[in-house]
Amino acid sequence: MLLDQFLASLNPDLRTFIREHRPSSLDQAVQLADDWESAHNTIKPSFRSSSRSFKPPLQKTPPVHSSPSPTSSTT
């Protein structure tokens, strides 16, 4: 699941390159991304350093409906 989310965040050329190599883990995909970036002389930070802080998006949960609070009558 994390591997799929990582791949979805990449540009199409890099995504294709990684899929062609069929990594079995996120770490392998990150290494392939670093290798590809180095070979293409792009000036971007290493995927390795950013993957440590990679956090999948939180799953949305349905809103919790609270019961209406009782109204207090003042006399």
PDB file of N, CA, C, O and CB in Angstrom:
ATOM      1  N   MET A   1       0.824  -1.180   0.000  1.00  0.00           N
ATOM      2  CA  MET A   1       0.000   0.000   0.000  1.00  0.00           C
ATOM      3  C   MET A   1       0.881   1.261   0.000  1.00  0.00           C
ATOM      4  O   MET A   1       0.639   2.179  -0.784  1.00  0.00           O
ATOM      5  CB  MET A   1      -0.945  -0.012   1.212  1.00  0.00           C
ATOM      6  N   LEU A   2       1.885   1.312   0.859  1.00  0.00           N
ATOM      7  CA  LEU A   2       2.786   2.467   0.868  1.00  0.00           C
ATOM      8  C   LEU A   2       3.545   2.570  -0.441  1.00  0.00           C
ATOM      9  O   LEU A   2       3.786   3.668  -0.943  1.00  0.00           O
ATOM     10  CB  LEU A   2       3.769   2.377   2.037  1.00  0.00           C
ATOM     11  N   LEU A   3       3.919   1.430  -0.991  1.00  0.00           N
ATOM     12  CA  LEU A   3       4.635   1.430  -2.265  1.00  0.00           C
ATOM     13  C   LEU A   3       3.748   2.050  -3.348  1.00  0.00           C
ATOM     14  O   LEU A   3       4.228   2.849  -4.152  1.00  0.00           O
ATOM     15  CB  LEU A   3       5.061  -0.014  -2.661  1.00  0.00           C
ATOM     16  N   ASP A   4       2.478   1.693  -3.377  1.00  0.00           N
ATOM     17  CA  ASP A   4       1.558   2.259  -4.366  1.00  0.00           C
ATOM     18  C   ASP A   4       1.410   3.767  -4.177  1.00  0.00           C
ATOM     19  O   ASP A   4       1.370   4.510  -5.158  1.00  0.00           O
ATOM     20  CB  ASP A   4       0.184   1.579  -4.270  1.00  0.00           C
ATOM     21  N   GLN A   5       1.330   4.218  -2.950  1.00  0.00           N
ATOM     22  CA  GLN A   5       1.208   5.651  -2.684  1.00  0.00           C
ATOM     23  C   GLN A   5       2.478   6.389  -3.093  1.00  0.00           C
ATOM     24  O   GLN A   5       2.409   7.494  -3.630  1.00  0.00           O
ATOM     25  CB  GLN A   5       0.910   5.897  -1.199  1.00  0.00           C
ATOM     26  N   PHE A   6       3.622   5.789  -2.844  1.00  0.00           N
ATOM     27  CA  PHE A   6       4.888   6.383  -3.247  1.00  0.00           C
ATOM     28  C   PHE A   6       4.941   6.504  -4.767  1.00  0.00           C
ATOM     29  O   PHE A   6       5.289   7.560  -5.296  1.00  0.00           O
ATOM     30  CB  PHE A   6       6.077   5.547  -2.726  1.00  0.00           C
ATOM     31  N   LEU A   7       4.599   5.430  -5.467  1.00  0.00           N
ATOM     32  CA  LEU A   7       4.634   5.442  -6.928  1.00  0.00           C
ATOM     33  C   LEU A   7       3.681   6.494  -7.496  1.00  0.00           C
ATOM     34  O   LEU A   7       3.995   7.145  -8.492  1.00  0.00           O
ATOM     35  CB  LEU A   7       4.279   4.057  -7.481  1.00  0.00           C
ATOM     36  N   ALA A   8       2.540   6.657  -6.875  1.00  0.00           N
ATOM     37  CA  ALA A   8       1.560   7.640  -7.358  1.00  0.00           C
ATOM     38  C   ALA A   8       2.089   9.068  -7.244  1.00  0.00           C
ATOM     39  O   ALA A   8       1.632   9.957  -7.963  1.00  0.00           O
ATOM     40  CB  ALA A   8       0.251   7.510  -6.574  1.00  0.00           C
ATOM     41  N   SER A   9       3.040   9.291  -6.354  1.00  0.00           N
ATOM     42  CA  SER A   9       3.574  10.641  -6.156  1.00  0.00           C
ATOM     43  C   SER A   9       4.699  10.992  -7.128  1.00  0.00           C
ATOM     44  O   SER A   9       5.187  12.122  -7.119  1.00  0.00           O
ATOM     45  CB  SER A   9       4.074  10.785  -4.743  1.00  0.00           C
ATOM     46  N   LEU A  10       5.117  10.044  -7.963  1.00  0.00           N
ATOM     47  CA  LEU A  10       6.260  10.242  -8.861  1.00  0.00           C
ATOM     48  C   LEU A  10       5.824  10.683 -10.251  1.00  0.00           C
ATOM     49  O   LEU A  10       4.670  10.514 -10.645  1.00  0.00           O
ATOM     50  CB  LEU A  10       7.075   8.961  -8.963  1.00  0.00           C
ATOM     51  N   ASN A  11       6.783  11.257 -10.988  1.00  0.00           N
ATOM     52  CA  ASN A  11       6.467  11.609 -12.375  1.00  0.00           C
ATOM     53  C   ASN A  11       6.345  10.314 -13.186  1.00  0.00           C
ATOM     54  O   ASN A  11       6.908   9.289 -12.800  1.00  0.00           O
ATOM     55  CB  ASN A  11       7.565  12.559 -12.987  1.00  0.00           C
ATOM     56  N   PRO A  12       5.616  10.354 -14.302  1.00  0.00           N
ATOM     57  CA  PRO A  12       5.336   9.125 -15.064  1.00  0.00           C
ATOM     58  C   PRO A  12       6.568   8.357 -15.528  1.00  0.00           C
ATOM     59  O   PRO A  12       6.562   7.126 -15.503  1.00  0.00           O
ATOM     60  CB  PRO A  12       4.520   9.464 -16.254  1.00  0.00           C
ATOM     61  N   ASP A  13       7.620   9.045 -15.948  1.00  0.00           N
ATOM     62  CA  ASP A  13       8.825   8.340 -16.413  1.00  0.00           C
ATOM     63  C   ASP A  13       9.483   7.558 -15.280  1.00  0.00           C
ATOM     64  O   ASP A  13       9.871   6.402 -15.452  1.00  0.00           O
ATOM     65  CB  ASP A  13       9.832   9.336 -17.011  1.00  0.00           C
ATOM     66  N   LEU A  14       9.602   8.193 -14.140  1.00  0.00           N
ATOM     67  CA  LEU A  14      10.216   7.526 -12.990  1.00  0.00           C
ATOM     68  C   LEU A  14       9.339   6.382 -12.503  1.00  0.00           C
ATOM     69  O   LEU A  14       9.844   5.318 -12.145  1.00  0.00           O
ATOM     70  CB  LEU A  14      10.462   8.528 -11.849  1.00  0.00           C
ATOM     71  N   ARG A  15       8.047   6.594 -12.490  1.00  0.00           N
ATOM     72  CA  ARG A  15       7.108   5.544 -12.060  1.00  0.00           C
ATOM     73  C   ARG A  15       7.248   4.315 -12.961  1.00  0.00           C
ATOM     74  O   ARG A  15       7.274   3.185 -12.472  1.00  0.00           O
ATOM     75  CB  ARG A  15       5.641   6.069 -12.087  1.00  0.00           C
ATOM     76  N   THR A  16       7.339   4.534 -14.271  1.00  0.00           N
ATOM     77  CA  THR A  16       7.494   3.422 -15.217  1.00  0.00           C
ATOM     78  C   THR A  16       8.805   2.689 -14.978  1.00  0.00           C
ATOM     79  O   THR A  16       8.838   1.459 -14.971  1.00  0.00           O
ATOM     80  CB  THR A  16       7.431   3.931 -16.668  1.00  0.00           C
ATOM     81  N   PHE A  17       9.887   3.439 -14.781  1.00  0.00           N
ATOM     82  CA  PHE A  17      11.190   2.834 -14.514  1.00  0.00           C
ATOM     83  C   PHE A  17      11.135   1.921 -13.285  1.00  0.00           C
ATOM     84  O   PHE A  17      11.632   0.795 -13.311  1.00  0.00           O
ATOM     85  CB  PHE A  17      12.250   3.925 -14.313  1.00  0.00           C
ATOM     86  N   ILE A  18      10.531   2.422 -12.224  1.00  0.00           N
ATOM     87  CA  ILE A  18      10.472   1.634 -10.986  1.00  0.00           C
ATOM     88  C   ILE A  18       9.596   0.401 -11.180  1.00  0.00           C
ATOM     89  O   ILE A  18       9.959  -0.691 -10.744  1.00  0.00           O
ATOM     90  CB  ILE A  18       9.935   2.493  -9.819  1.00  0.00           C
ATOM     91  N   ARG A  19       8.458   0.565 -11.824  1.00  0.00           N
ATOM     92  CA  ARG A  19       7.570  -0.593 -12.048  1.00  0.00           C
ATOM     93  C   ARG A  19       8.244  -1.657 -12.903  1.00  0.00           C
ATOM     94  O   ARG A  19       8.041  -2.851 -12.682  1.00  0.00           O
ATOM     95  CB  ARG A  19       6.263  -0.145 -12.717  1.00  0.00           C
ATOM     96  N   GLU A  20       9.050  -1.233 -13.885  1.00  0.00           N
ATOM     97  CA  GLU A  20       9.758  -2.198 -14.731  1.00  0.00           C
ATOM     98  C   GLU A  20      10.735  -3.047 -13.924  1.00  0.00           C
ATOM     99  O   GLU A  20      11.015  -4.190 -14.287  1.00  0.00           O
ATOM    100  CB  GLU A  20      10.503  -1.473 -15.849  1.00  0.00           C
ATOM    101  N   HIS A  21      11.252  -2.493 -12.838  1.00  0.00           N
ATOM    102  CA  HIS A  21      12.206  -3.223 -11.996  1.00  0.00           C
ATOM    103  C   HIS A  21      11.528  -4.025 -10.881  1.00  0.00           C
ATOM    104  O   HIS A  21      12.191  -4.766 -10.154  1.00  0.00           O
ATOM    105  CB  HIS A  21      13.195  -2.252 -11.387  1.00  0.00           C
ATOM    106  N   ARG A  22      10.236  -3.879 -10.750  1.00  0.00           N
ATOM    107  CA  ARG A  22       9.416  -4.652  -9.808  1.00  0.00           C
ATOM    108  C   ARG A  22      10.007  -4.746  -8.394  1.00  0.00           C
ATOM    109  O   ARG A  22      10.336  -5.841  -7.937  1.00  0.00           O
ATOM    110  CB  ARG A  22       9.215  -6.039 -10.347  1.00  0.00           C
ATOM    111  N   PRO A  23      10.140  -3.633  -7.716  1.00  0.00           N
ATOM    112  CA  PRO A  23      10.670  -3.692  -6.351  1.00  0.00           C
ATOM    113  C   PRO A  23       9.692  -4.422  -5.436  1.00  0.00           C
ATOM    114  O   PRO A  23       8.476  -4.328  -5.603  1.00  0.00           O
ATOM    115  CB  PRO A  23      10.950  -2.270  -5.811  1.00  0.00           C
ATOM    116  N   SER A  24      10.236  -5.139  -4.481  1.00  0.00           N
ATOM    117  CA  SER A  24       9.373  -5.880  -3.558  1.00  0.00           C
ATOM    118  C   SER A  24       9.137  -5.110  -2.261  1.00  0.00           C
ATOM    119  O   SER A  24       8.391  -5.560  -1.392  1.00  0.00           O
ATOM    120  CB  SER A  24       9.985  -7.243  -3.246  1.00  0.00           C
ATOM    121  N   SER A  25       9.776  -3.950  -2.136  1.00  0.00           N
ATOM    122  CA  SER A  25       9.588  -3.161  -0.915  1.00  0.00           C
ATOM    123  C   SER A  25       9.701  -1.677  -1.237  1.00  0.00           C
ATOM    124  O   SER A  25      10.185  -1.284  -2.298  1.00  0.00           O
ATOM    125  CB  SER A  25      10.625  -3.560   0.167  1.00  0.00           C
ATOM    126  N   LEU A  26       9.246  -0.879  -0.303  1.00  0.00           N
ATOM    127  CA  LEU A  26       9.356   0.567  -0.450  1.00  0.00           C
ATOM    128  C   LEU A  26      10.826   0.987  -0.472  1.00  0.00           C
ATOM    129  O   LEU A  26      11.202   1.874  -1.238  1.00  0.00           O
ATOM    130  CB  LEU A  26       8.608   1.285   0.690  1.00  0.00           C
ATOM    131  N   ASP A  27      11.649   0.366   0.352  1.00  0.00           N
ATOM    132  CA  ASP A  27      13.083   0.689   0.368  1.00  0.00           C
ATOM    133  C   ASP A  27      13.728   0.449  -0.999  1.00  0.00           C
ATOM    134  O   ASP A  27      14.540   1.257  -1.451  1.00  0.00           O
ATOM    135  CB  ASP A  27      13.803  -0.144   1.438  1.00  0.00           C
ATOM    136  N   GLN A  28      13.375  -0.646  -1.650  1.00  0.00           N
ATOM    137  CA  GLN A  28      13.928  -0.922  -2.978  1.00  0.00           C
ATOM    138  C   GLN A  28      13.449   0.121  -3.989  1.00  0.00           C
ATOM    139  O   GLN A  28      14.214   0.549  -4.852  1.00  0.00           O
ATOM    140  CB  GLN A  28      13.533  -2.340  -3.446  1.00  0.00           C
ATOM    141  N   ALA A  29      12.198   0.522  -3.883  1.00  0.00           N
ATOM    142  CA  ALA A  29      11.660   1.538  -4.791  1.00  0.00           C
ATOM    143  C   ALA A  29      12.363   2.873  -4.579  1.00  0.00           C
ATOM    144  O   ALA A  29      12.660   3.583  -5.540  1.00  0.00           O
ATOM    145  CB  ALA A  29      10.142   1.699  -4.587  1.00  0.00           C
ATOM    146  N   VAL A  30      12.624   3.207  -3.338  1.00  0.00           N
ATOM    147  CA  VAL A  30      13.317   4.459  -3.023  1.00  0.00           C
ATOM    148  C   VAL A  30      14.736   4.419  -3.594  1.00  0.00           C
ATOM    149  O   VAL A  30      15.204   5.411  -4.153  1.00  0.00           O
ATOM    150  CB  VAL A  30      13.354   4.701  -1.484  1.00  0.00           C
ATOM    151  N   GLN A  31      15.410   3.304  -3.462  1.00  0.00           N
ATOM    152  CA  GLN A  31      16.768   3.175  -4.011  1.00  0.00           C
ATOM    153  C   GLN A  31      16.752   3.311  -5.531  1.00  0.00           C
ATOM    154  O   GLN A  31      17.616   3.972  -6.107  1.00  0.00           O
ATOM    155  CB  GLN A  31      17.390   1.819  -3.607  1.00  0.00           C
ATOM    156  N   LEU A  32      15.773   2.689  -6.175  1.00  0.00           N
ATOM    157  CA  LEU A  32      15.656   2.822  -7.627  1.00  0.00           C
ATOM    158  C   LEU A  32      15.391   4.275  -8.016  1.00  0.00           C
ATOM    159  O   LEU A  32      15.945   4.765  -9.000  1.00  0.00           O
ATOM    160  CB  LEU A  32      14.533   1.914  -8.162  1.00  0.00           C
ATOM    161  N   ALA A  33      14.551   4.961  -7.253  1.00  0.00           N
ATOM    162  CA  ALA A  33      14.260   6.370  -7.540  1.00  0.00           C
ATOM    163  C   ALA A  33      15.519   7.212  -7.399  1.00  0.00           C
ATOM    164  O   ALA A  33      15.778   8.083  -8.229  1.00  0.00           O
ATOM    165  CB  ALA A  33      13.157   6.901  -6.604  1.00  0.00           C
ATOM    166  N   ASP A  34      16.298   6.964  -6.362  1.00  0.00           N
ATOM    167  CA  ASP A  34      17.562   7.688  -6.175  1.00  0.00           C
ATOM    168  C   ASP A  34      18.511   7.424  -7.350  1.00  0.00           C
ATOM    169  O   ASP A  34      19.138   8.347  -7.871  1.00  0.00           O
ATOM    170  CB  ASP A  34      18.233   7.272  -4.838  1.00  0.00           C
ATOM    171  N   ASP A  35      18.608   6.163  -7.757  1.00  0.00           N
ATOM    172  CA  ASP A  35      19.492   5.806  -8.869  1.00  0.00           C
ATOM    173  C   ASP A  35      19.037   6.500 -10.156  1.00  0.00           C
ATOM    174  O   ASP A  35      19.863   7.034 -10.897  1.00  0.00           O
ATOM    175  CB  ASP A  35      19.522   4.270  -9.068  1.00  0.00           C
ATOM    176  N   TRP A  36      17.738   6.495 -10.423  1.00  0.00           N
ATOM    177  CA  TRP A  36      17.198   7.114 -11.629  1.00  0.00           C
ATOM    178  C   TRP A  36      17.463   8.613 -11.624  1.00  0.00           C
ATOM    179  O   TRP A  36      17.883   9.180 -12.632  1.00  0.00           O
ATOM    180  CB  TRP A  36      15.692   6.840 -11.750  1.00  0.00           C
ATOM    181  N   GLU A  37      17.215   9.252 -10.480  1.00  0.00           N
ATOM    182  CA  GLU A  37      17.441  10.692 -10.372  1.00  0.00           C
ATOM    183  C   GLU A  37      18.916  11.029 -10.597  1.00  0.00           C
ATOM    184  O   GLU A  37      19.232  12.006 -11.275  1.00  0.00           O
ATOM    185  CB  GLU A  37      16.981  11.206  -8.996  1.00  0.00           C
ATOM    186  N   SER A  38      19.809  10.232 -10.036  1.00  0.00           N
ATOM    187  CA  SER A  38      21.247  10.469 -10.217  1.00  0.00           C
ATOM    188  C   SER A  38      21.648  10.317 -11.679  1.00  0.00           C
ATOM    189  O   SER A  38      22.442  11.104 -12.195  1.00  0.00           O
ATOM    190  CB  SER A  38      22.064   9.503  -9.346  1.00  0.00           C
ATOM    191  N   ALA A  39      21.103   9.311 -12.342  1.00  0.00           N
ATOM    192  CA  ALA A  39      21.439   9.064 -13.744  1.00  0.00           C
ATOM    193  C   ALA A  39      20.897  10.150 -14.671  1.00  0.00           C
ATOM    194  O   ALA A  39      21.448  10.381 -15.747  1.00  0.00           O
ATOM    195  CB  ALA A  39      20.902   7.713 -14.175  1.00  0.00           C
ATOM    196  N   HIS A  40      19.838  10.804 -14.263  1.00  0.00           N
ATOM    197  CA  HIS A  40      19.234  11.825 -15.109  1.00  0.00           C
ATOM    198  C   HIS A  40      19.655  13.243 -14.713  1.00  0.00           C
ATOM    199  O   HIS A  40      19.106  14.228 -15.206  1.00  0.00           O
ATOM    200  CB  HIS A  40      17.727  11.706 -15.054  1.00  0.00           C
ATOM    201  N   ASN A  41      20.626  13.325 -13.826  1.00  0.00           N
ATOM    202  CA  ASN A  41      21.209  14.612 -13.426  1.00  0.00           C
ATOM    203  C   ASN A  41      20.176  15.667 -13.043  1.00  0.00           C
ATOM    204  O   ASN A  41      20.319  16.841 -13.382  1.00  0.00           O
ATOM    205  CB  ASN A  41      22.059  15.143 -14.539  1.00  0.00           C
ATOM    206  N   THR A  42      19.167  15.250 -12.357  1.00  0.00           N
ATOM    207  CA  THR A  42      18.178  16.218 -11.906  1.00  0.00           C
ATOM    208  C   THR A  42      18.598  16.754 -10.554  1.00  0.00           C
ATOM    209  O   THR A  42      19.240  16.056  -9.770  1.00  0.00           O
ATOM    210  CB  THR A  42      16.767  15.588 -11.835  1.00  0.00           C
ATOM    211  N   ILE A  43      18.243  17.964 -10.292  1.00  0.00           N
ATOM    212  CA  ILE A  43      18.619  18.581  -9.021  1.00  0.00           C
ATOM    213  C   ILE A  43      17.408  18.538  -8.106  1.00  0.00           C
ATOM    214  O   ILE A  43      16.600  19.465  -8.060  1.00  0.00           O
ATOM    215  CB  ILE A  43      19.126  20.053  -9.221  1.00  0.00           C
ATOM    216  N   LYS A  44      17.310  17.459  -7.395  1.00  0.00           N
ATOM    217  CA  LYS A  44      16.216  17.266  -6.449  1.00  0.00           C
ATOM    218  C   LYS A  44      16.796  16.587  -5.219  1.00  0.00           C
ATOM    219  O   LYS A  44      17.820  15.909  -5.311  1.00  0.00           O
ATOM    220  CB  LYS A  44      15.047  16.419  -7.074  1.00  0.00           C
ATOM    221  N   PRO A  45      16.156  16.762  -4.074  1.00  0.00           N
ATOM    222  CA  PRO A  45      16.639  16.066  -2.891  1.00  0.00           C
ATOM    223  C   PRO A  45      16.460  14.557  -3.036  1.00  0.00           C
ATOM    224  O   PRO A  45      15.617  14.091  -3.802  1.00  0.00           O
ATOM    225  CB  PRO A  45      15.910  16.568  -1.643  1.00  0.00           C
ATOM    226  N   SER A  46      17.237  13.829  -2.318  1.00  0.00           N
ATOM    227  CA  SER A  46      17.179  12.383  -2.356  1.00  0.00           C
ATOM    228  C   SER A  46      15.827  11.879  -1.868  1.00  0.00           C
ATOM    229  O   SER A  46      15.281  12.385  -0.887  1.00  0.00           O
ATOM    230  CB  SER A  46      18.299  11.788  -1.519  1.00  0.00           C
ATOM    231  N   PHE A  47      15.292  10.875  -2.563  1.00  0.00           N
ATOM    232  CA  PHE A  47      14.066  10.245  -2.101  1.00  0.00           C
ATOM    233  C   PHE A  47      14.323   9.498  -0.796  1.00  0.00           C
ATOM    234  O   PHE A  47      13.420   9.330   0.023  1.00  0.00           O
ATOM    235  CB  PHE A  47      13.509   9.291  -3.172  1.00  0.00           C
ATOM    236  N   ARG A  48      15.543   9.059  -0.617  1.00  0.00           N
ATOM    237  CA  ARG A  48      15.876   8.318   0.594  1.00  0.00           C
ATOM    238  C   ARG A  48      15.613   9.172   1.827  1.00  0.00           C
ATOM    239  O   ARG A  48      15.018   8.690   2.791  1.00  0.00           O
ATOM    240  CB  ARG A  48      17.343   7.861   0.563  1.00  0.00           C
ATOM    241  N   SER A  49      16.041  10.422   1.815  1.00  0.00           N
ATOM    242  CA  SER A  49      15.853  11.274   2.993  1.00  0.00           C
ATOM    243  C   SER A  49      14.384  11.622   3.179  1.00  0.00           C
ATOM    244  O   SER A  49      13.917  11.732   4.313  1.00  0.00           O
ATOM    245  CB  SER A  49      16.687  12.557   2.869  1.00  0.00           C
ATOM    246  N   SER A  50      13.642  11.798   2.079  1.00  0.00           N
ATOM    247  CA  SER A  50      12.238  12.167   2.225  1.00  0.00           C
ATOM    248  C   SER A  50      11.368  10.967   2.573  1.00  0.00           C
ATOM    249  O   SER A  50      10.286  11.143   3.132  1.00  0.00           O
ATOM    250  CB  SER A  50      11.734  12.814   0.951  1.00  0.00           C
ATOM    251  N   SER A  51      11.811   9.748   2.257  1.00  0.00           N
ATOM    252  CA  SER A  51      10.968   8.589   2.536  1.00  0.00           C
ATOM    253  C   SER A  51      10.852   8.321   4.027  1.00  0.00           C
ATOM    254  O   SER A  51       9.877   7.723   4.481  1.00  0.00           O
ATOM    255  CB  SER A  51      11.514   7.361   1.835  1.00  0.00           C
ATOM    256  N   ARG A  52      11.840   8.760   4.785  1.00  0.00           N
ATOM    257  CA  ARG A  52      11.756   8.548   6.230  1.00  0.00           C
ATOM    258  C   ARG A  52      10.618   9.360   6.845  1.00  0.00           C
ATOM    259  O   ARG A  52      10.058   8.989   7.877  1.00  0.00           O
ATOM    260  CB  ARG A  52      13.083   8.916   6.899  1.00  0.00           C
ATOM    261  N   SER A  53      10.293  10.462   6.200  1.00  0.00           N
ATOM    262  CA  SER A  53       9.202  11.271   6.715  1.00  0.00           C
ATOM    263  C   SER A  53       7.921  11.042   5.919  1.00  0.00           C
ATOM    264  O   SER A  53       6.917  11.716   6.150  1.00  0.00           O
ATOM    265  CB  SER A  53       9.581  12.744   6.686  1.00  0.00           C
ATOM    266  N   PHE A  54       7.951  10.090   4.982  1.00  0.00           N
ATOM    267  CA  PHE A  54       6.774   9.802   4.178  1.00  0.00           C
ATOM    268  C   PHE A  54       5.707   9.202   5.077  1.00  0.00           C
ATOM    269  O   PHE A  54       5.918   8.179   5.728  1.00  0.00           O
ATOM    270  CB  PHE A  54       7.114   8.845   3.005  1.00  0.00           C
ATOM    271  N   LYS A  55       4.573   9.852   5.099  1.00  0.00           N
ATOM    272  CA  LYS A  55       3.464   9.365   5.910  1.00  0.00           C
ATOM    273  C   LYS A  55       2.254   9.242   5.004  1.00  0.00           C
ATOM    274  O   LYS A  55       1.900  10.186   4.298  1.00  0.00           O
ATOM    275  CB  LYS A  55       3.173  10.312   7.124  1.00  0.00           C
ATOM    276  N   PRO A  56       1.622   8.081   5.024  1.00  0.00           N
ATOM    277  CA  PRO A  56       0.444   7.933   4.186  1.00  0.00           C
ATOM    278  C   PRO A  56      -0.662   8.846   4.686  1.00  0.00           C
ATOM    279  O   PRO A  56      -0.711   9.165   5.874  1.00  0.00           O
ATOM    280  CB  PRO A  56      -0.030   6.472   4.160  1.00  0.00           C
ATOM    281  N   PRO A  57      -1.541   9.266   3.804  1.00  0.00           N
ATOM    282  CA  PRO A  57      -2.630  10.131   4.247  1.00  0.00           C
ATOM    283  C   PRO A  57      -3.523   9.383   5.220  1.00  0.00           C
ATOM    284  O   PRO A  57      -3.715   8.172   5.112  1.00  0.00           O
ATOM    285  CB  PRO A  57      -3.450  10.640   3.048  1.00  0.00           C
ATOM    286  N   LEU A  58      -4.055  10.118   6.158  1.00  0.00           N
ATOM    287  CA  LEU A  58      -4.953   9.504   7.124  1.00  0.00           C
ATOM    288  C   LEU A  58      -6.236   9.103   6.420  1.00  0.00           C
ATOM    289  O   LEU A  58      -6.733   9.804   5.539  1.00  0.00           O
ATOM    290  CB  LEU A  58      -5.246  10.463   8.301  1.00  0.00           C
ATOM    291  N   GLN A  59      -6.758   7.959   6.832  1.00  0.00           N
ATOM    292  CA  GLN A  59      -8.020   7.534   6.252  1.00  0.00           C
ATOM    293  C   GLN A  59      -9.130   8.376   6.858  1.00  0.00           C
ATOM    294  O   GLN A  59      -9.168   8.627   8.062  1.00  0.00           O
ATOM    295  CB  GLN A  59      -8.271   6.017   6.488  1.00  0.00           C
ATOM    296  N   LYS A  60     -10.022   8.798   5.992  1.00  0.00           N
ATOM    297  CA  LYS A  60     -11.119   9.614   6.476  1.00  0.00           C
ATOM    298  C   LYS A  60     -12.148   8.720   7.161  1.00  0.00           C
ATOM    299  O   LYS A  60     -12.503   7.653   6.660  1.00  0.00           O
ATOM    300  CB  LYS A  60     -11.764  10.414   5.319  1.00  0.00           C
ATOM    301  N   THR A  61     -12.605   9.169   8.287  1.00  0.00           N
ATOM    302  CA  THR A  61     -13.640   8.455   9.001  1.00  0.00           C
ATOM    303  C   THR A  61     -14.901   9.295   8.966  1.00  0.00           C
ATOM    304  O   THR A  61     -14.836  10.523   8.912  1.00  0.00           O
ATOM    305  CB  THR A  61     -13.212   8.140  10.457  1.00  0.00           C
ATOM    306  N   PRO A  62     -16.039   8.637   8.996  1.00  0.00           N
ATOM    307  CA  PRO A  62     -17.272   9.412   8.959  1.00  0.00           C
ATOM    308  C   PRO A  62     -17.370  10.304  10.191  1.00  0.00           C
ATOM    309  O   PRO A  62     -16.868   9.949  11.257  1.00  0.00           O
ATOM    310  CB  PRO A  62     -18.495   8.482   8.869  1.00  0.00           C
ATOM    311  N   PRO A  63     -18.014  11.460  10.050  1.00  0.00           N
ATOM    312  CA  PRO A  63     -18.125  12.360  11.196  1.00  0.00           C
ATOM    313  C   PRO A  63     -18.927  11.727  12.320  1.00  0.00           C
ATOM    314  O   PRO A  63     -19.862  10.959  12.091  1.00  0.00           O
ATOM    315  CB  PRO A  63     -18.767  13.676  10.777  1.00  0.00           C
ATOM    316  N   VAL A  64     -18.545  12.061  13.513  1.00  0.00           N
ATOM    317  CA  VAL A  64     -19.247  11.558  14.688  1.00  0.00           C
ATOM    318  C   VAL A  64     -20.371  12.527  14.988  1.00  0.00           C
ATOM    319  O   VAL A  64     -20.149  13.725  15.163  1.00  0.00           O
ATOM    320  CB  VAL A  64     -18.286  11.396  15.919  1.00  0.00           C
ATOM    321  N   HIS A  65     -21.564  12.000  15.044  1.00  0.00           N
ATOM    322  CA  HIS A  65     -22.720  12.836  15.331  1.00  0.00           C
ATOM    323  C   HIS A  65     -22.959  12.836  16.838  1.00  0.00           C
ATOM    324  O   HIS A  65     -23.181  11.788  17.445  1.00  0.00           O
ATOM    325  CB  HIS A  65     -23.982  12.337  14.564  1.00  0.00           C
ATOM    326  N   SER A  66     -22.908  14.009  17.419  1.00  0.00           N
ATOM    327  CA  SER A  66     -23.162  14.077  18.846  1.00  0.00           C
ATOM    328  C   SER A  66     -24.636  14.342  19.069  1.00  0.00           C
ATOM    329  O   SER A  66     -25.297  15.000  18.265  1.00  0.00           O
ATOM    330  CB  SER A  66     -22.298  15.164  19.516  1.00  0.00           C
ATOM    331  N   SER A  67     -25.130  13.828  20.157  1.00  0.00           N
ATOM    332  CA  SER A  67     -26.533  14.057  20.459  1.00  0.00           C
ATOM    333  C   SER A  67     -26.704  15.486  20.941  1.00  0.00           C
ATOM    334  O   SER A  67     -25.808  16.041  21.577  1.00  0.00           O
ATOM    335  CB  SER A  67     -27.051  13.050  21.514  1.00  0.00           C
ATOM    336  N   PRO A  68     -27.828  16.070  20.648  1.00  0.00           N
ATOM    337  CA  PRO A  68     -28.023  17.459  21.060  1.00  0.00           C
ATOM    338  C   PRO A  68     -27.962  17.595  22.570  1.00  0.00           C
ATOM    339  O   PRO A  68     -28.450  16.745  23.315  1.00  0.00           O
ATOM    340  CB  PRO A  68     -29.355  17.989  20.542  1.00  0.00           C
ATOM    341  N   SER A  69     -27.361  18.669  22.991  1.00  0.00           N
ATOM    342  CA  SER A  69     -27.255  18.850  24.434  1.00  0.00           C
ATOM    343  C   SER A  69     -28.610  19.308  24.955  1.00  0.00           C
ATOM    344  O   SER A  69     -29.330  20.056  24.292  1.00  0.00           O
ATOM    345  CB  SER A  69     -26.132  19.876  24.801  1.00  0.00           C
ATOM    346  N   PRO A  70     -28.941  18.843  26.158  1.00  0.00           N
ATOM    347  CA  PRO A  70     -30.239  19.241  26.713  1.00  0.00           C
ATOM    348  C   PRO A  70     -30.265  20.731  26.978  1.00  0.00           C
ATOM    349  O   PRO A  70     -29.285  21.306  27.451  1.00  0.00           O
ATOM    350  CB  PRO A  70     -30.542  18.470  28.007  1.00  0.00           C
ATOM    351  N   THR A  71     -31.352  21.331  26.683  1.00  0.00           N
ATOM    352  CA  THR A  71     -31.474  22.767  26.936  1.00  0.00           C
ATOM    353  C   THR A  71     -31.915  22.954  28.358  1.00  0.00           C
ATOM    354  O   THR A  71     -32.818  22.270  28.840  1.00  0.00           O
ATOM    355  CB  THR A  71     -32.466  23.446  25.956  1.00  0.00           C
ATOM    356  N   SER A  72     -31.294  23.856  29.006  1.00  0.00           N
ATOM    357  CA  SER A  72     -31.685  24.107  30.396  1.00  0.00           C
ATOM    358  C   SER A  72     -32.609  25.305  30.423  1.00  0.00           C
ATOM    359  O   SER A  72     -32.355  26.332  29.794  1.00  0.00           O
ATOM    360  CB  SER A  72     -30.440  24.344  31.309  1.00  0.00           C
ATOM    361  N   SER A  73     -33.652  25.150  31.145  1.00  0.00           N
ATOM    362  CA  SER A  73     -34.587  26.271  31.249  1.00  0.00           C
ATOM    363  C   SER A  73     -34.309  27.010  32.538  1.00  0.00           C
ATOM    364  O   SER A  73     -34.178  26.413  33.607  1.00  0.00           O
ATOM    365  CB  SER A  73     -36.065  25.789  31.194  1.00  0.00           C
ATOM    366  N   THR A  74     -34.226  28.287  32.418  1.00  0.00           N
ATOM    367  CA  THR A  74     -33.974  29.102  33.610  1.00  0.00           C
ATOM    368  C   THR A  74     -35.259  29.819  33.960  1.00  0.00           C
ATOM    369  O   THR A  74     -35.960  30.327  33.084  1.00  0.00           O
ATOM    370  CB  THR A  74     -32.805  30.120  33.382  1.00  0.00           C
ATOM    371  N   THR A  75     -35.557  29.857  35.216  1.00  0.00           N
ATOM    372  CA  THR A  75     -36.781  30.525  35.654  1.00  0.00           C
ATOM    373  C   THR A  75     -36.473  31.612  36.621  1.00  0.00           C
ATOM    374  O   THR A  75     -37.383  32.288  37.101  1.00  0.00           O
ATOM    375  CB  THR A  75     -37.742  29.548  36.275  1.00  0.00           C
TER     376      THR A  75
END
